[in-house]
Amino acid sequence: MEKDEIHLRRLPAAAPWGPHADSEFHGVDFLPEDLSEAPEETGMRMNKKYSCLPAEEKGIHIINIRAIEDIGYDQHESTLLNSLSKNPDADCKYGLYFRDGKRKVDYILVYHYKKSSAGRTLARRPQQNDASVRSSRQDQPLPGKGVQLEMGDSEPHMDYHEDDKRFRREEYEGNLVEAGLELERDEDTKIHGIGFVKIHAPWNVLCREAEFLKLKMPTKKMYQINQTHGLLKKINSVIQKITEPIQPKVAEHKPQTVKRLSYPFSREKQHLFDLSDKDSFFDSKTRSTIVYEILKRTTCTKAKYSMGITSLLANGVYSAAYPLHDGDYEGENVEPNDRKLLCEEWASYGVFYKYQPIDLVRKYFGEKIGLYFAWLGVYTQMLIPASIVGIIVFLYGCATVDENIPSMEMCDQRNNITMCPLCDKTCSYWKMSSACATARASHLFDNPATVFFSVFMALWAATFMEHWKRKQMRLNYRWDLTGFEEEEEAVKDHPRAEYEAKVLEKSLRKEHKHKETDKEKLTWKDRFPAYLTNFVGIIFMVGLTFAIVFGVIIYRISTAAALAISSTPSGRSSVRVTVTATAVIINLVVIIILDEVYGCIARWLTQIEVPKTDKNFEERLIFKAFLLKFVNAYTPIFYVAFFKGRFVGRPGDYVYIFHSFRMEECAPGGCLMELCIQLSIIMLGKQLIQNNLFEIGIPKMKKFIRYLKLKRRRSLDHEEHMKKKQRYEVDYNLEPFAGLTPEYMEMIIQFGFVTLFVASFPLAPLFALLNNIIEIRLDAKKFVTELRRPVAVRAKDIGIWYNILRGIGKLAVIINAFVISFTSDFIPRLVYLYMYSENGTMHGFVNHTLSSFNVSDFQAGTAPNDPLDLGYEVQICRYKDYREPPWSENKYDISKDFWAVLAARLAFVIVFQNLVMFMSEFVDWIIPDIPKDISQQIHKEKVLMVEVFMREEQGKLQMLETWKDKDKRKGENCNNHSPRLSRSRSGSLSSCHSYPLDV
């Protein structure tokens, strides 16, 4: 057939494209001779733009579009299409459906292509003489709004790299069609150089994959949920009335009294399920999940190794793949949809006081994201009692600060306690009363109530974990995930594309060496270089963190020495606060920068390991990222809590760094105040800058940049940009979903701030609560408005994060015990009160903790340059330590008081740790993991399911008996006929006895 020959044909109303379209050519009047034997192929060779016309235009004759394209009139296609349909975009709801307006778009593949100067797509021309059905399918253009141009010598050729990508796309899309999916392409978009492939899963494919994935679907059987009775029912009704104003106004959040029985979908048992509305039986979340599983399973072999959708995206064959949002969430005349409802009742700061519509979140985003927001909601609720107790502890410190005898003694100028210099030469002697403000502030956080608060927070952490386990079980029951283990194992064992590529390379190397190999797999020997790189890399990163902290220590020491030279008394009194605050800000900036760096390094280290499955990859990535970020965030805090002031030495025998910088000392009131400043600035800074400012500012900045680009384009092509964008074009401009690891990570680090050093900062739960109230709505707004819709992933728990939380909870008990014992003055006060106090009070405690030093024992060159700075000559100065006085036989040796306090500190650590651990385990044991009513409902579901199947079997048996009785009666009727009649109808008689009994 000559390509310029014009043929008349009648197009179908909405010609579907796929192997399951049985009636796609009912309206065809004429077919070319060379294609008459393959109508399905012919349908695919129709022009993409005109293959799906509105139903009312099905009787119109159209000239062969291929001939028009070759002649060169394809620039008038939009005019011709507009003459056939008033608004074709409205028929398909602006990209939510195929051009026929009937088939829903379940998934989108996006690719880049190059256009010639005339604005036409360069694509490979279909091979008419291709013998293979499969290859002919791959070479045919997809239906939709694309324009084909035959490549000739006069047209510019595409490079081989682009050709290779296009050939891979053609094969992959052909394989998708063979898998049962229906595709439609659209290259006539407002985004130049971007093509979209719309994917639709027909009913039979959905049923097949739902059975394969063992998706639990609601059956026709409904049962009553057990309700509380008596006093509990009254209490629940009162609670519901009180909490009604803070409940979201969504149908899914209302308490249910009945529930549909769910069962894994089976095509053989479709009669069990409610299929009255097939369009809504599989919701959009489930449909996109099914299509994604097919995309992962389908491969492209036009490469060195088999490539699934993940590898195709990584190699640039496709630039993006995502399901569509349900519609717009704002604007005039927006149809009601779940996205709009989520934006109004969840992703808005105006509803911060309301509960989250978790069931609607799960319905729209899937179980994994639903569990994250459910966990975040439970964590935020549990912070309310912790915040209240923390405020009470802080107010207790404020109320008793004027009654604290040690701080009163430090502030009393009549004591005239002269302290030894803080640095060599430039620093002079100073009065202890100058540190009065620091001592009074330390009491706000270092008082007996902090010990109680540490015990309370340890029990709080255990209660929180148990409460979450119970909440998780309730969600598993509501979301039909109670029997998910088997399905999870099946999904988890699917190997990643990168792993299969490495295995293939290994097998090819062995084949090259003429070795017979069985099924290959990666062993520890294959991964040894990656393991070694991981070990060295992690050690290097941890060492880098320690080096940076050490550099900040040098900064603190040098800055303190420089500020001490100041001649103003006010400057000298604020040296510690100034140095601490500036050093913490430096630490904060370094932590924020290294957090981003460590996240990228952790991903790279995990990739070179080549884990077998996605689950293994995620767990290893989480472990590495958490280890590096934990060290990065908490190393400066650990230094202040446990190392600062421990290795200082004494006057006349100080410990020096690089023989010039003297180690830092704690303030006379202890290092707890500095620990509080360090913890509060890092915690609040990370939450404000990294968690909130970055999450708000960066998306807004990217959105503004995209707006400027679109505004520039509108000025160049005003008519095209006046059209309303398709749904898949709008979603393409959104940010891709990067996973839940960053969201979990910031909350886990915050959980560490709340629990690990809570003895030094009782207000940490309050600031965490305020942050989380904003964080929930911020994350919700980001998921609904800023991100592409993620693929729904089934999950029954939060995975490895639960184990990390439990580990932090256990570690918090140990760290708080050491903070109370060694960082605060709680134990020294108890020892003094019960062993050394003459009148049973704290009078004389400050003098007891200070040792004396004779200034004549200074090393040469370390004495103050101005010894008369205080106006008198100093003979004896004091320093904080338990040492013998200079008039003792063993002067400056460690005294017996030091060993008594150390023994008391170690004893407290042992008692506190074991007591709190025992109480936590008791809480864990006394609270059951599964609520009693949920376990009863699960048992009831199993019984009802057995009854359904028993009833079905009984129905089959009754039907079989009925058929047998009918067969027996027909046989008797045949025997009652006359012999002549029976002889003439012997065939009928035999047929009576062979009646089919299939049920």
Secondary structure as GFF3:
##gff-version 3
##sequence-region A 1 999
A	DSSP	beta_strand	8	10	.	.	.	ID=ss1
A	DSSP	three_ten_helix	33	35	.	.	.	ID=ss2
A	DSSP	alpha_helix	39	45	.	.	.	ID=ss3
A	DSSP	three_ten_helix	55	57	.	.	.	ID=ss4
A	DSSP	beta_strand	61	63	.	.	.	ID=ss5
A	DSSP	alpha_helix	65	71	.	.	.	ID=ss6
A	DSSP	three_ten_helix	74	76	.	.	.	ID=ss7
A	DSSP	alpha_helix	77	84	.	.	.	ID=ss8
A	DSSP	alpha_helix	88	91	.	.	.	ID=ss9
A	DSSP	beta_strand	107	112	.	.	.	ID=ss10
A	DSSP	alpha_helix	133	139	.	.	.	ID=ss11
A	DSSP	beta_strand	144	145	.	.	.	ID=ss12
A	DSSP	alpha_helix	160	178	.	.	.	ID=ss13
A	DSSP	beta_strand	182	186	.	.	.	ID=ss14
A	DSSP	beta_strand	194	200	.	.	.	ID=ss15
A	DSSP	alpha_helix	203	212	.	.	.	ID=ss16
A	DSSP	beta_strand	216	224	.	.	.	ID=ss17
A	DSSP	alpha_helix	231	243	.	.	.	ID=ss18
A	DSSP	three_ten_helix	244	246	.	.	.	ID=ss19
A	DSSP	three_ten_helix	251	253	.	.	.	ID=ss20
A	DSSP	beta_strand	258	264	.	.	.	ID=ss21
A	DSSP	three_ten_helix	267	272	.	.	.	ID=ss22
A	DSSP	alpha_helix	278	281	.	.	.	ID=ss23
A	DSSP	alpha_helix	284	297	.	.	.	ID=ss24
A	DSSP	alpha_helix	309	314	.	.	.	ID=ss25
A	DSSP	beta_strand	320	322	.	.	.	ID=ss26
A	DSSP	alpha_helix	338	345	.	.	.	ID=ss27
A	DSSP	three_ten_helix	349	351	.	.	.	ID=ss28
A	DSSP	alpha_helix	358	365	.	.	.	ID=ss29
A	DSSP	alpha_helix	367	399	.	.	.	ID=ss30
A	DSSP	three_ten_helix	401	403	.	.	.	ID=ss31
A	DSSP	alpha_helix	405	411	.	.	.	ID=ss32
A	DSSP	three_ten_helix	413	415	.	.	.	ID=ss33
A	DSSP	beta_strand	418	419	.	.	.	ID=ss34
A	DSSP	beta_strand	430	431	.	.	.	ID=ss35
A	DSSP	three_ten_helix	432	435	.	.	.	ID=ss36
A	DSSP	alpha_helix	436	445	.	.	.	ID=ss37
A	DSSP	alpha_helix	448	478	.	.	.	ID=ss38
A	DSSP	alpha_helix	485	492	.	.	.	ID=ss39
A	DSSP	alpha_helix	497	512	.	.	.	ID=ss40
A	DSSP	alpha_helix	524	564	.	.	.	ID=ss41
A	DSSP	alpha_helix	569	573	.	.	.	ID=ss42
A	DSSP	alpha_helix	575	609	.	.	.	ID=ss43
A	DSSP	alpha_helix	614	638	.	.	.	ID=ss44
A	DSSP	pi_helix	639	643	.	.	.	ID=ss45
A	DSSP	beta_strand	649	650	.	.	.	ID=ss46
A	DSSP	beta_strand	653	654	.	.	.	ID=ss47
A	DSSP	beta_strand	656	657	.	.	.	ID=ss48
A	DSSP	beta_strand	661	662	.	.	.	ID=ss49
A	DSSP	alpha_helix	672	685	.	.	.	ID=ss50
A	DSSP	pi_helix	686	693	.	.	.	ID=ss51
A	DSSP	alpha_helix	694	716	.	.	.	ID=ss52
A	DSSP	alpha_helix	718	721	.	.	.	ID=ss53
A	DSSP	alpha_helix	727	732	.	.	.	ID=ss54
A	DSSP	alpha_helix	741	755	.	.	.	ID=ss55
A	DSSP	alpha_helix	764	781	.	.	.	ID=ss56
A	DSSP	pi_helix	782	786	.	.	.	ID=ss57
A	DSSP	alpha_helix	800	818	.	.	.	ID=ss58
A	DSSP	pi_helix	819	823	.	.	.	ID=ss59
A	DSSP	alpha_helix	826	831	.	.	.	ID=ss60
A	DSSP	pi_helix	832	836	.	.	.	ID=ss61
A	DSSP	alpha_helix	845	849	.	.	.	ID=ss62
A	DSSP	beta_strand	850	854	.	.	.	ID=ss63
A	DSSP	three_ten_helix	855	857	.	.	.	ID=ss64
A	DSSP	beta_strand	876	880	.	.	.	ID=ss65
A	DSSP	alpha_helix	896	926	.	.	.	ID=ss66
A	DSSP	alpha_helix	932	975	.	.	.	ID=ss67
A	DSSP	alpha_helix	979	984	.	.	.	ID=ss68
A	DSSP	alpha_helix	986	993	.	.	.	ID=ss69
###
